[in-house]
Amino acid sequence: MSIDRLDWDTLRVFRVVAELSSMSAAAARLGESPPTISRKIDDLERSLGTQVFLRSTRGVELTDVGKQVLRHVRSMADAAETLRRETAATGATITGSITLRTGDGLGPYWIAPRLAQFHKANPKVQVRMIVGDTEPDLHGQDAQIAISFSESRPHDVIAHKLGVQHYVGFASAGYLEEFGRPENIHEYHKHRCILHTSYVHQVERWAPRMSELRRMVDFAFITNSGTAIAETCARGGGIGILPSFMSVLDPRLEPLELPELVPIRFWIHYTERVRRLPQGQALIDWVRQLFDSPEALWFADEFVHPRDYHQKVHELHPQKRRDM
């Protein structure tokens, strides 16, 4: 094996091909031509003296050796990232501004309250947050990093899944005492319900039960403001459809003892140009870690009802039990 011929660029290409299971998709992601990607994989296989991929019309599949190589390459990438962070911590302070575009829930209610953590490590970075429902243009002036409920993107935009936002019904104790509790989704039509306009725009991604709710219920209040929904709901205005994590942010909001209405996945998007900016990489790393922390169990694939949240955190992370 000509191990001296191996280089990180080739291994980086291999990793992207492996994760996307497609050379053409990897070419689009890396901004290179499919023949160039194919040539680099051929070079890698010649250097290793064995196949790392099985090719077919459906894409590529890792061989057993390829799976071993991928484990080592990921370890190398983790080591390189650790090195970068450690040297950055002792090197020059990161400066500059970076713009993040996000929706009306995750941005103001989950990310903004935790920005002090980011600025403690990056005091010279200015974060600009733009809140909106429309898909941003990452090549224009809209944003440099975006959190979106859609994975679709131009070929040169990188995307990583951050989690799933689970929507449930909330009401105030006073409202439930006066009007009673819906026992199932079919009883929502008996109540004043409150909906965010962005949920209307996302109807094609809603679960069947939420689509059914839209047909059944004549919503009393529809707004583009999450704050307006929370305040109206908290003051007895009706049943608000809100992200499950709102239960720990506002004690006036009582989650209904019903299953979730809809899970919607969300991603972080950015370009390679932004990733290469020190302030861009710093914010990307921080946001991804933010949704990978114990308290981010709200955004796991599996729905955790607010009543079970603290117990679930304790079961999964007993050493990190704390008041969240």
Phi and psi restraints in degrees (value plus and minus 20) as a CYANA .aco file:
   2 SER   PHI    -106.3   -66.3
   2 SER   PSI      54.4    94.4
   3 ILE   PHI     -84.5   -44.5
   3 ILE   PSI     -44.6    -4.6
   4 ASP   PHI     -89.9   -49.9
   4 ASP   PSI     -34.1     5.9
   5 ARG   PHI    -106.5   -66.5
   5 ARG   PSI     -30.3     9.7
   6 LEU   PHI     -91.5   -51.5
   6 LEU   PSI     121.0   161.0
   7 ASP   PHI    -161.1  -121.1
   7 ASP   PSI     138.6   178.6
   8 TRP   PHI     -84.4   -44.4
   8 TRP   PSI     -53.5   -13.5
   9 ASP   PHI     -81.2   -41.2
   9 ASP   PSI     -62.7   -22.7
  10 THR   PHI     -85.4   -45.4
  10 THR   PSI     -62.0   -22.0
  11 LEU   PHI     -87.1   -47.1
  11 LEU   PSI     -54.4   -14.4
  12 ARG   PHI     -84.4   -44.4
  12 ARG   PSI     -62.6   -22.6
  13 VAL   PHI     -82.1   -42.1
  13 VAL   PSI     -64.6   -24.6
  14 PHE   PHI     -75.8   -35.8
  14 PHE   PSI     -64.1   -24.1
  15 ARG   PHI     -82.9   -42.9
  15 ARG   PSI     -63.1   -23.1
  16 VAL   PHI     -85.3   -45.3
  16 VAL   PSI     -63.3   -23.3
  17 VAL   PHI     -80.0   -40.0
  17 VAL   PSI     -63.6   -23.6
  18 ALA   PHI     -83.3   -43.3
  18 ALA   PSI     -61.4   -21.4
  19 GLU   PHI     -94.6   -54.6
  19 GLU   PSI     -49.0    -9.0
  20 LEU   PHI    -116.1   -76.1
  20 LEU   PSI     -32.5     7.5
  21 SER   PHI      36.2    76.2
  21 SER   PSI      12.8    52.8
  22 SER   PHI    -181.6  -141.6
  22 SER   PSI     110.2   150.2
  23 MET   PHI     -94.2   -54.2
  23 MET   PSI     -56.5   -16.5
  24 SER   PHI     -87.3   -47.3
  24 SER   PSI     -59.6   -19.6
  25 ALA   PHI     -86.7   -46.7
  25 ALA   PSI     -58.6   -18.6
  26 ALA   PHI     -84.4   -44.4
  26 ALA   PSI     -59.0   -19.0
  27 ALA   PHI     -81.6   -41.6
  27 ALA   PSI     -62.6   -22.6
  28 ALA   PHI     -85.1   -45.1
  28 ALA   PSI     -61.4   -21.4
  29 ARG   PHI     -83.7   -43.7
  29 ARG   PSI     -61.7   -21.7
  30 LEU   PHI    -111.1   -71.1
  30 LEU   PSI     -25.3    14.7
  31 GLY   PHI      52.2    92.2
  31 GLY   PSI      10.5    50.5
  32 GLU   PHI    -142.6  -102.6
  32 GLU   PSI     148.4   188.4
  33 SER   PHI    -101.5   -61.5
  33 SER   PSI     131.1   171.1
  34 PRO   PHI     -75.6   -35.6
  34 PRO   PSI     -60.2   -20.2
  35 PRO   PHI     -81.1   -41.1
  35 PRO   PSI     -56.3   -16.3
  36 THR   PHI     -85.5   -45.5
  36 THR   PSI     -62.9   -22.9
  37 ILE   PHI     -82.4   -42.4
  37 ILE   PSI     -65.5   -25.5
  38 SER   PHI     -81.4   -41.4
  38 SER   PSI     -60.1   -20.1
  39 ARG   PHI     -84.5   -44.5
  39 ARG   PSI     -59.9   -19.9
  40 LYS   PHI     -86.9   -46.9
  40 LYS   PSI     -57.2   -17.2
  41 ILE   PHI     -87.5   -47.5
  41 ILE   PSI     -59.1   -19.1
  42 ASP   PHI     -81.2   -41.2
  42 ASP   PSI     -62.1   -22.1
  43 ASP   PHI     -81.5   -41.5
  43 ASP   PSI     -61.4   -21.4
  44 LEU   PHI     -83.6   -43.6
  44 LEU   PSI     -64.0   -24.0
  45 GLU   PHI     -86.6   -46.6
  45 GLU   PSI     -55.7   -15.7
  46 ARG   PHI     -86.4   -46.4
  46 ARG   PSI     -59.7   -19.7
  47 SER   PHI     -85.6   -45.6
  47 SER   PSI     -57.6   -17.6
  48 LEU   PHI    -104.2   -64.2
  48 LEU   PSI     -39.3     0.7
  49 GLY   PHI      54.7    94.7
  49 GLY   PSI       3.2    43.2
  50 THR   PHI    -180.8  -140.8
  50 THR   PSI     144.5   184.5
  51 GLN   PHI     -99.8   -59.8
  51 GLN   PSI     120.4   160.4
  52 VAL   PHI    -128.7   -88.7
  52 VAL   PSI     -37.6     2.4
  53 PHE   PHI    -152.0  -112.0
  53 PHE   PSI     127.8   167.8
  54 LEU   PHI    -122.7   -82.7
  54 LEU   PSI     101.8   141.8
  55 ARG   PHI    -110.8   -70.8
  55 ARG   PSI     125.1   165.1
  56 SER   PHI    -173.8  -133.8
  56 SER   PSI     154.6   194.6
  57 THR   PHI     -86.8   -46.8
  57 THR   PSI     -38.2     1.8
  58 ARG   PHI    -109.3   -69.3
  58 ARG   PSI     -25.9    14.1
  59 GLY   PHI     113.9   153.9
  59 GLY   PSI    -165.2  -125.2
  60 VAL   PHI    -148.0  -108.0
  60 VAL   PSI     132.7   172.7
  61 GLU   PHI    -154.1  -114.1
  61 GLU   PSI     115.7   155.7
  62 LEU   PHI     -85.0   -45.0
  62 LEU   PSI     117.8   157.8
  63 THR   PHI    -100.4   -60.4
  63 THR   PSI     155.3   195.3
  64 ASP   PHI     -80.5   -40.5
  64 ASP   PSI     -60.8   -20.8
  65 VAL   PHI     -85.2   -45.2
  65 VAL   PSI     -60.8   -20.8
  66 GLY   PHI     -79.2   -39.2
  66 GLY   PSI     -57.8   -17.8
  67 LYS   PHI     -85.1   -45.1
  67 LYS   PSI     -58.6   -18.6
  68 GLN   PHI     -84.9   -44.9
  68 GLN   PSI     -63.8   -23.8
  69 VAL   PHI     -81.2   -41.2
  69 VAL   PSI     -62.2   -22.2
  70 LEU   PHI     -81.6   -41.6
  70 LEU   PSI     -60.1   -20.1
  71 ARG   PHI     -81.0   -41.0
  71 ARG   PSI     -63.1   -23.1
  72 HIS   PHI     -87.5   -47.5
  72 HIS   PSI     -59.8   -19.8
  73 VAL   PHI     -85.5   -45.5
  73 VAL   PSI     -59.7   -19.7
  74 ARG   PHI     -84.3   -44.3
  74 ARG   PSI     -59.1   -19.1
  75 SER   PHI     -83.1   -43.1
  75 SER   PSI     -60.3   -20.3
  76 MET   PHI     -83.4   -43.4
  76 MET   PSI     -61.7   -21.7
  77 ALA   PHI     -84.5   -44.5
  77 ALA   PSI     -61.1   -21.1
  78 ASP   PHI     -83.3   -43.3
  78 ASP   PSI     -60.5   -20.5
  79 ALA   PHI     -85.2   -45.2
  79 ALA   PSI     -60.6   -20.6
  80 ALA   PHI     -84.3   -44.3
  80 ALA   PSI     -59.1   -19.1
  81 GLU   PHI     -87.2   -47.2
  81 GLU   PSI     -60.3   -20.3
  82 THR   PHI     -81.6   -41.6
  82 THR   PSI     -62.6   -22.6
  83 LEU   PHI     -81.2   -41.2
  83 LEU   PSI     -63.1   -23.1
  84 ARG   PHI     -81.5   -41.5
  84 ARG   PSI     -64.3   -24.3
  85 ARG   PHI     -87.3   -47.3
  85 ARG   PSI     -61.2   -21.2
  86 GLU   PHI     -86.4   -46.4
  86 GLU   PSI     -61.6   -21.6
  87 THR   PHI     -90.3   -50.3
  87 THR   PSI     -54.5   -14.5
  88 ALA   PHI     -86.2   -46.2
  88 ALA   PSI     -55.9   -15.9
  89 ALA   PHI     -85.9   -45.9
  89 ALA   PSI     -49.7    -9.7
  90 THR   PHI    -123.3   -83.3
  90 THR   PSI     -24.1    15.9
  91 GLY   PHI    -117.7   -77.7
  91 GLY   PSI    -170.4  -130.4
  92 ALA   PHI     -88.9   -48.9
  92 ALA   PSI     126.0   166.0
  93 THR   PHI     -88.4   -48.4
  93 THR   PSI     115.9   155.9
  94 ILE   PHI     -93.9   -53.9
  94 ILE   PSI     111.5   151.5
  95 THR   PHI    -147.7  -107.7
  95 THR   PSI     148.5   188.5
  96 GLY   PHI      97.8   137.8
  96 GLY   PSI     159.5   199.5
  97 SER   PHI    -139.2   -99.2
  97 SER   PSI     135.7   175.7
  98 ILE   PHI    -166.0  -126.0
  98 ILE   PSI     118.8   158.8
  99 THR   PHI    -128.7   -88.7
  99 THR   PSI     107.5   147.5
 100 LEU   PHI    -136.6   -96.6
 100 LEU   PSI     106.9   146.9
 101 ARG   PHI    -128.8   -88.8
 101 ARG   PSI     114.0   154.0
 102 THR   PHI    -170.2  -130.2
 102 THR   PSI     150.2   190.2
 103 GLY   PHI     -98.8   -58.8
 103 GLY   PSI    -199.8  -159.8
 104 ASP   PHI     -96.0   -56.0
 104 ASP   PSI     -32.7     7.3
 105 GLY   PHI    -121.2   -81.2
 105 GLY   PSI     -81.1   -41.1
 106 LEU   PHI     -80.7   -40.7
 106 LEU   PSI     -61.9   -21.9
 107 GLY   PHI     -84.5   -44.5
 107 GLY   PSI     -84.6   -44.6
 108 PRO   PHI     -88.4   -48.4
 108 PRO   PSI     -54.3   -14.3
 109 TYR   PHI    -116.8   -76.8
 109 TYR   PSI     -44.6    -4.6
 110 TRP   PHI    -135.6   -95.6
 110 TRP   PSI     -63.9   -23.9
 111 ILE   PHI    -101.7   -61.7
 111 ILE   PSI     -71.3   -31.3
 112 ALA   PHI     -76.4   -36.4
 112 ALA   PSI     -63.0   -23.0
 113 PRO   PHI     -83.7   -43.7
 113 PRO   PSI     -34.5     5.5
 114 ARG   PHI    -129.1   -89.1
 114 ARG   PSI     -15.7    24.3
 115 LEU   PHI     -83.8   -43.8
 115 LEU   PSI     -43.1    -3.1
 116 ALA   PHI     -79.6   -39.6
 116 ALA   PSI     -52.3   -12.3
 117 GLN   PHI     -83.3   -43.3
 117 GLN   PSI     -64.0   -24.0
 118 PHE   PHI     -84.4   -44.4
 118 PHE   PSI     -65.0   -25.0
 119 HIS   PHI     -92.3   -52.3
 119 HIS   PSI     -41.6    -1.6
 120 LYS   PHI     -84.5   -44.5
 120 LYS   PSI     -57.1   -17.1
 121 ALA   PHI    -108.1   -68.1
 121 ALA   PSI     -42.0    -2.0
 122 ASN   PHI    -154.6  -114.6
 122 ASN   PSI      48.1    88.1
 123 PRO   PHI     -86.7   -46.7
 123 PRO   PSI     -37.3     2.7
 124 LYS   PHI    -120.9   -80.9
 124 LYS   PSI     -12.7    27.3
 125 VAL   PHI    -119.4   -79.4
 125 VAL   PSI     106.7   146.7
 126 GLN   PHI    -114.2   -74.2
 126 GLN   PSI     103.6   143.6
 127 VAL   PHI    -122.4   -82.4
 127 VAL   PSI     105.2   145.2
 128 ARG   PHI    -126.0   -86.0
 128 ARG   PSI     101.4   141.4
 129 MET   PHI    -128.9   -88.9
 129 MET   PSI     105.0   145.0
 130 ILE   PHI    -131.8   -91.8
 130 ILE   PSI     104.7   144.7
 131 VAL   PHI    -123.3   -83.3
 131 VAL   PSI     106.4   146.4
 132 GLY   PHI    -189.8  -149.8
 132 GLY   PSI     145.5   185.5
 133 ASP   PHI    -116.7   -76.7
 133 ASP   PSI     -39.3     0.7
 134 THR   PHI    -101.8   -61.8
 134 THR   PSI     134.6   174.6
 135 GLU   PHI     -91.9   -51.9
 135 GLU   PSI     107.6   147.6
 136 PRO   PHI     -99.8   -59.8
 136 PRO   PSI     138.7   178.7
 137 ASP   PHI    -117.3   -77.3
 137 ASP   PSI      85.0   125.0
 138 LEU   PHI     -95.2   -55.2
 138 LEU   PSI     -25.0    15.0
 139 HIS   PHI    -121.8   -81.8
 139 HIS   PSI     -26.7    13.3
 140 GLY   PHI    -125.7   -85.7
 140 GLY   PSI    -161.8  -121.8
 141 GLN   PHI    -122.9   -82.9
 141 GLN   PSI     -19.7    20.3
 142 ASP   PHI     -84.2   -44.2
 142 ASP   PSI     -68.3   -28.3
 143 ALA   PHI    -189.0  -149.0
 143 ALA   PSI     142.4   182.4
 144 GLN   PHI    -124.8   -84.8
 144 GLN   PSI     -51.0   -11.0
 145 ILE   PHI    -150.6  -110.6
 145 ILE   PSI     120.4   160.4
 146 ALA   PHI    -156.0  -116.0
 146 ALA   PSI     125.9   165.9
 147 ILE   PHI    -131.8   -91.8
 147 ILE   PSI     101.6   141.6
 148 SER   PHI    -155.4  -115.4
 148 SER   PSI     134.0   174.0
 149 PHE   PHI    -108.8   -68.8
 149 PHE   PSI     -12.4    27.6
 150 SER   PHI    -143.7  -103.7
 150 SER   PSI     114.9   154.9
 151 GLU   PHI    -104.9   -64.9
 151 GLU   PSI     -39.7     0.3
 152 SER   PHI     -79.5   -39.5
 152 SER   PSI     120.2   160.2
 153 ARG   PHI    -185.0  -145.0
 153 ARG   PSI     141.6   181.6
 154 PRO   PHI     -81.6   -41.6
 154 PRO   PSI     138.3   178.3
 155 HIS   PHI     -82.6   -42.6
 155 HIS   PSI     -43.9    -3.9
 156 ASP   PHI    -118.3   -78.3
 156 ASP   PSI      -5.9    34.1
 157 VAL   PHI    -125.2   -85.2
 157 VAL   PSI     110.7   150.7
 158 ILE   PHI    -109.4   -69.4
 158 ILE   PSI     119.8   159.8
 159 ALA   PHI    -153.1  -113.1
 159 ALA   PSI     119.5   159.5
 160 HIS   PHI    -151.4  -111.4
 160 HIS   PSI     111.9   151.9
 161 LYS   PHI     -89.0   -49.0
 161 LYS   PSI     109.1   149.1
 162 LEU   PHI    -115.6   -75.6
 162 LEU   PSI     -54.2   -14.2
 163 GLY   PHI     146.3   186.3
 163 GLY   PSI    -183.1  -143.1
 164 VAL   PHI    -148.0  -108.0
 164 VAL   PSI     110.2   150.2
 165 GLN   PHI    -116.4   -76.4
 165 GLN   PSI     102.7   142.7
 166 HIS   PHI    -122.4   -82.4
 166 HIS   PSI     107.9   147.9
 167 TYR   PHI    -123.5   -83.5
 167 TYR   PSI     114.7   154.7
 168 VAL   PHI    -156.8  -116.8
 168 VAL   PSI     148.6   188.6
 169 GLY   PHI    -108.6   -68.6
 169 GLY   PSI     117.7   157.7
 170 PHE   PHI    -146.4  -106.4
 170 PHE   PSI     133.1   173.1
 171 ALA   PHI    -173.1  -133.1
 171 ALA   PSI     145.7   185.7
 172 SER   PHI    -103.9   -63.9
 172 SER   PSI     137.8   177.8
 173 ALA   PHI     -80.0   -40.0
 173 ALA   PSI     -58.3   -18.3
 174 GLY   PHI     -84.2   -44.2
 174 GLY   PSI     -61.7   -21.7
 175 TYR   PHI     -83.8   -43.8
 175 TYR   PSI     -65.0   -25.0
 176 LEU   PHI     -86.4   -46.4
 176 LEU   PSI     -53.2   -13.2
 177 GLU   PHI     -88.6   -48.6
 177 GLU   PSI     -56.5   -16.5
 178 GLU   PHI    -100.9   -60.9
 178 GLU   PSI     -60.1   -20.1
 179 PHE   PHI    -130.8   -90.8
 179 PHE   PSI     -26.0    14.0
 180 GLY   PHI      63.6   103.6
 180 GLY   PSI     152.8   192.8
 181 ARG   PHI    -125.7   -85.7
 181 ARG   PSI     113.8   153.8
 182 PRO   PHI     -86.8   -46.8
 182 PRO   PSI     113.7   153.7
 183 GLU   PHI    -104.5   -64.5
 183 GLU   PSI     -41.2    -1.2
 184 ASN   PHI    -179.0  -139.0
 184 ASN   PSI     156.4   196.4
 185 ILE   PHI     -81.6   -41.6
 185 ILE   PSI     -48.3    -8.3
 186 HIS   PHI     -91.6   -51.6
 186 HIS   PSI     -30.1     9.9
 187 GLU   PHI    -117.9   -77.9
 187 GLU   PSI     -19.8    20.2
 188 TYR   PHI     -81.6   -41.6
 188 TYR   PSI     -51.2   -11.2
 189 HIS   PHI     -86.0   -46.0
 189 HIS   PSI     -33.5     6.5
 190 LYS   PHI    -102.3   -62.3
 190 LYS   PSI     -25.6    14.4
 191 HIS   PHI    -140.0  -100.0
 191 HIS   PSI     142.3   182.3
 192 ARG   PHI     -97.6   -57.6
 192 ARG   PSI      98.8   138.8
 193 CYS   PHI    -134.2   -94.2
 193 CYS   PSI     129.8   169.8
 194 ILE   PHI    -144.3  -104.3
 194 ILE   PSI     113.4   153.4
 195 LEU   PHI    -156.1  -116.1
 195 LEU   PSI     126.3   166.3
 196 HIS   PHI    -106.4   -66.4
 196 HIS   PSI     121.2   161.2
 197 THR   PHI     -82.1   -42.1
 197 THR   PSI     -51.6   -11.6
 198 SER   PHI     -86.1   -46.1
 198 SER   PSI     -46.5    -6.5
 199 TYR   PHI     -86.9   -46.9
 199 TYR   PSI     -54.7   -14.7
 200 VAL   PHI     -83.1   -43.1
 200 VAL   PSI     -61.8   -21.8
 201 HIS   PHI     -88.2   -48.2
 201 HIS   PSI     -43.7    -3.7
 202 GLN   PHI    -114.5   -74.5
 202 GLN   PSI      -8.3    31.7
 203 VAL   PHI     -75.8   -35.8
 203 VAL   PSI     -51.8   -11.8
 204 GLU   PHI     -88.7   -48.7
 204 GLU   PSI     -36.8     3.2
 205 ARG   PHI    -122.9   -82.9
 205 ARG   PSI     -18.1    21.9
 206 TRP   PHI     -95.4   -55.4
 206 TRP   PSI     132.9   172.9
 207 ALA   PHI     -89.8   -49.8
 207 ALA   PSI     140.1   180.1
 208 PRO   PHI     -73.6   -33.6
 208 PRO   PSI     -59.0   -19.0
 209 ARG   PHI     -86.9   -46.9
 209 ARG   PSI     -51.4   -11.4
 210 MET   PHI     -95.2   -55.2
 210 MET   PSI     -57.8   -17.8
 211 SER   PHI     -81.3   -41.3
 211 SER   PSI     -59.1   -19.1
 212 GLU   PHI     -84.2   -44.2
 212 GLU   PSI     -60.1   -20.1
 213 LEU   PHI     -82.1   -42.1
 213 LEU   PSI     -60.8   -20.8
 214 ARG   PHI     -81.1   -41.1
 214 ARG   PSI     -55.1   -15.1
 215 ARG   PHI     -96.8   -56.8
 215 ARG   PSI     -50.5   -10.5
 216 MET   PHI    -104.4   -64.4
 216 MET   PSI     -54.3   -14.3
 217 VAL   PHI    -124.2   -84.2
 217 VAL   PSI     114.2   154.2
 218 ASP   PHI    -115.3   -75.3
 218 ASP   PSI      75.9   115.9
 219 PHE   PHI     -82.1   -42.1
 219 PHE   PSI     114.1   154.1
 220 ALA   PHI     -95.2   -55.2
 220 ALA   PSI     -47.2    -7.2
 221 PHE   PHI    -169.3  -129.3
 221 PHE   PSI     103.9   143.9
 222 ILE   PHI    -145.6  -105.6
 222 ILE   PSI     108.9   148.9
 223 THR   PHI    -165.3  -125.3
 223 THR   PSI     141.8   181.8
 224 ASN   PHI    -117.0   -77.0
 224 ASN   PSI      -5.7    34.3
 225 SER   PHI    -138.3   -98.3
 225 SER   PSI      97.9   137.9
 226 GLY   PHI     -84.1   -44.1
 226 GLY   PSI     -55.0   -15.0
 227 THR   PHI     -83.1   -43.1
 227 THR   PSI     -60.8   -20.8
 228 ALA   PHI     -83.6   -43.6
 228 ALA   PSI     -59.0   -19.0
 229 ILE   PHI     -84.9   -44.9
 229 ILE   PSI     -68.7   -28.7
 230 ALA   PHI     -81.0   -41.0
 230 ALA   PSI     -64.3   -24.3
 231 GLU   PHI     -88.1   -48.1
 231 GLU   PSI     -62.4   -22.4
 232 THR   PHI     -82.7   -42.7
 232 THR   PSI     -64.2   -24.2
 233 CYS   PHI     -84.1   -44.1
 233 CYS   PSI     -66.1   -26.1
 234 ALA   PHI     -83.8   -43.8
 234 ALA   PSI     -46.1    -6.1
 235 ARG   PHI    -119.9   -79.9
 235 ARG   PSI       0.5    40.5
 236 GLY   PHI      67.0   107.0
 236 GLY   PSI      -3.5    36.5
 237 GLY   PHI     -98.5   -58.5
 237 GLY   PSI     -31.3     8.7
 238 GLY   PHI     126.4   166.4
 238 GLY   PSI    -185.1  -145.1
 239 ILE   PHI    -116.4   -76.4
 239 ILE   PSI      99.3   139.3
 240 GLY   PHI    -117.4   -77.4
 240 GLY   PSI     117.1   157.1
 241 ILE   PHI    -111.5   -71.5
 241 ILE   PSI      88.7   128.7
 242 LEU   PHI    -156.4  -116.4
 242 LEU   PSI     140.5   180.5
 243 PRO   PHI     -81.2   -41.2
 243 PRO   PSI     126.1   166.1
 244 SER   PHI     -79.5   -39.5
 244 SER   PSI     -51.5   -11.5
 245 PHE   PHI     -87.8   -47.8
 245 PHE   PSI     -31.4     8.6
 246 MET   PHI     -82.5   -42.5
 246 MET   PSI     -38.4     1.6
 247 SER   PHI     -85.2   -45.2
 247 SER   PSI     -46.3    -6.3
 248 VAL   PHI    -115.2   -75.2
 248 VAL   PSI     -26.2    13.8
 249 LEU   PHI    -116.0   -76.0
 249 LEU   PSI     -47.2    -7.2
 250 ASP   PHI    -160.4  -120.4
 250 ASP   PSI      84.7   124.7
 251 PRO   PHI     -85.1   -45.1
 251 PRO   PSI     -33.3     6.7
 252 ARG   PHI     -94.4   -54.4
 252 ARG   PSI     -36.2     3.8
 253 LEU   PHI    -114.3   -74.3
 253 LEU   PSI     102.9   142.9
 254 GLU   PHI    -128.8   -88.8
 254 GLU   PSI      99.1   139.1
 255 PRO   PHI     -90.0   -50.0
 255 PRO   PSI     120.3   160.3
 256 LEU   PHI     -92.5   -52.5
 256 LEU   PSI     129.2   169.2
 257 GLU   PHI    -102.4   -62.4
 257 GLU   PSI      38.8    78.8
 258 LEU   PHI    -153.2  -113.2
 258 LEU   PSI     140.2   180.2
 259 PRO   PHI     -83.9   -43.9
 259 PRO   PSI     146.0   186.0
 260 GLU   PHI     -81.8   -41.8
 260 GLU   PSI     132.6   172.6
 261 LEU   PHI    -105.7   -65.7
 261 LEU   PSI     -56.6   -16.6
 262 VAL   PHI    -183.9  -143.9
 262 VAL   PSI     119.7   159.7
 263 PRO   PHI    -124.3   -84.3
 263 PRO   PSI     113.1   153.1
 264 ILE   PHI    -148.4  -108.4
 264 ILE   PSI     101.6   141.6
 265 ARG   PHI     -93.9   -53.9
 265 ARG   PSI     132.3   172.3
 266 PHE   PHI    -160.7  -120.7
 266 PHE   PSI     132.7   172.7
 267 TRP   PHI    -149.0  -109.0
 267 TRP   PSI     137.9   177.9
 268 ILE   PHI    -124.0   -84.0
 268 ILE   PSI     114.1   154.1
 269 HIS   PHI    -143.0  -103.0
 269 HIS   PSI     124.0   164.0
 270 TYR   PHI    -185.6  -145.6
 270 TYR   PSI     146.0   186.0
 271 THR   PHI    -119.4   -79.4
 271 THR   PSI     143.8   183.8
 272 GLU   PHI     -81.8   -41.8
 272 GLU   PSI     -54.8   -14.8
 273 ARG   PHI     -80.9   -40.9
 273 ARG   PSI     -63.4   -23.4
 274 VAL   PHI     -90.3   -50.3
 274 VAL   PSI     -57.4   -17.4
 275 ARG   PHI     -81.1   -41.1
 275 ARG   PSI     -50.9   -10.9
 276 ARG   PHI     -98.6   -58.6
 276 ARG   PSI     -32.5     7.5
 277 LEU   PHI     -95.3   -55.3
 277 LEU   PSI     110.9   150.9
 278 PRO   PHI     -74.2   -34.2
 278 PRO   PSI     -62.9   -22.9
 279 GLN   PHI     -90.4   -50.4
 279 GLN   PSI     -49.9    -9.9
 280 GLY   PHI     -88.4   -48.4
 280 GLY   PSI     -68.3   -28.3
 281 GLN   PHI     -82.4   -42.4
 281 GLN   PSI     -58.1   -18.1
 282 ALA   PHI     -82.7   -42.7
 282 ALA   PSI     -64.7   -24.7
 283 LEU   PHI     -91.9   -51.9
 283 LEU   PSI     -58.4   -18.4
 284 ILE   PHI     -79.9   -39.9
 284 ILE   PSI     -68.6   -28.6
 285 ASP   PHI     -79.3   -39.3
 285 ASP   PSI     -64.0   -24.0
 286 TRP   PHI     -86.3   -46.3
 286 TRP   PSI     -64.1   -24.1
 287 VAL   PHI     -83.1   -43.1
 287 VAL   PSI     -63.3   -23.3
 288 ARG   PHI     -84.0   -44.0
 288 ARG   PSI     -58.9   -18.9
 289 GLN   PHI     -88.1   -48.1
 289 GLN   PSI     -53.6   -13.6
 290 LEU   PHI     -80.0   -40.0
 290 LEU   PSI     -57.3   -17.3
 291 PHE   PHI    -113.7   -73.7
 291 PHE   PSI      -9.1    30.9
 292 ASP   PHI    -140.2  -100.2
 292 ASP   PSI      -5.7    34.3
 293 SER   PHI    -111.6   -71.6
 293 SER   PSI     144.6   184.6
 294 PRO   PHI     -76.4   -36.4
 294 PRO   PSI     -58.9   -18.9
 295 GLU   PHI     -92.6   -52.6
 295 GLU   PSI     -31.5     8.5
 296 ALA   PHI    -105.6   -65.6
 296 ALA   PSI      -2.1    37.9
 297 LEU   PHI     -79.2   -39.2
 297 LEU   PSI     -42.5    -2.5
 298 TRP   PHI     -74.6   -34.6
 298 TRP   PSI     -49.3    -9.3
 299 PHE   PHI    -124.0   -84.0
 299 PHE   PSI      -3.4    36.6
 300 ALA   PHI     -90.2   -50.2
 300 ALA   PSI     140.6   180.6
 301 ASP   PHI     -79.8   -39.8
 301 ASP   PSI     -59.6   -19.6
 302 GLU   PHI    -105.4   -65.4
 302 GLU   PSI     109.9   149.9
 303 PHE   PHI     -88.0   -48.0
 303 PHE   PSI     111.2   151.2
 304 VAL   PHI    -134.7   -94.7
 304 VAL   PSI      96.1   136.1
 305 HIS   PHI     -86.4   -46.4
 305 HIS   PSI     122.2   162.2
 306 PRO   PHI     -70.3   -30.3
 306 PRO   PSI     -53.2   -13.2
 307 ARG   PHI     -86.9   -46.9
 307 ARG   PSI     -43.4    -3.4
 308 ASP   PHI    -123.1   -83.1
 308 ASP   PSI     -19.8    20.2
 309 TYR   PHI     -79.8   -39.8
 309 TYR   PSI     -74.4   -34.4
 310 HIS   PHI     -82.9   -42.9
 310 HIS   PSI     -60.0   -20.0
 311 GLN   PHI     -84.9   -44.9
 311 GLN   PSI     -59.6   -19.6
 312 LYS   PHI     -86.2   -46.2
 312 LYS   PSI     -61.9   -21.9
 313 VAL   PHI     -80.9   -40.9
 313 VAL   PSI     -63.2   -23.2
 314 HIS   PHI     -83.1   -43.1
 314 HIS   PSI     -58.6   -18.6
 315 GLU   PHI     -86.5   -46.5
 315 GLU   PSI     -61.1   -21.1
 316 LEU   PHI    -104.1   -64.1
 316 LEU   PSI     -51.9   -11.9
 317 HIS   PHI    -155.7  -115.7
 317 HIS   PSI      46.3    86.3
 318 PRO   PHI     -79.9   -39.9
 318 PRO   PSI     -49.5    -9.5
 319 GLN   PHI     -96.3   -56.3
 319 GLN   PSI     -32.6     7.4
 320 LYS   PHI    -133.6   -93.6
 320 LYS   PSI       1.0    41.0
 321 ARG   PHI     -83.7   -43.7
 321 ARG   PSI     108.9   148.9
 322 ARG   PHI    -183.2  -143.2
 322 ARG   PSI     149.8   189.8
 323 ASP   PHI     -95.1   -55.1
 323 ASP   PSI      94.0   134.0
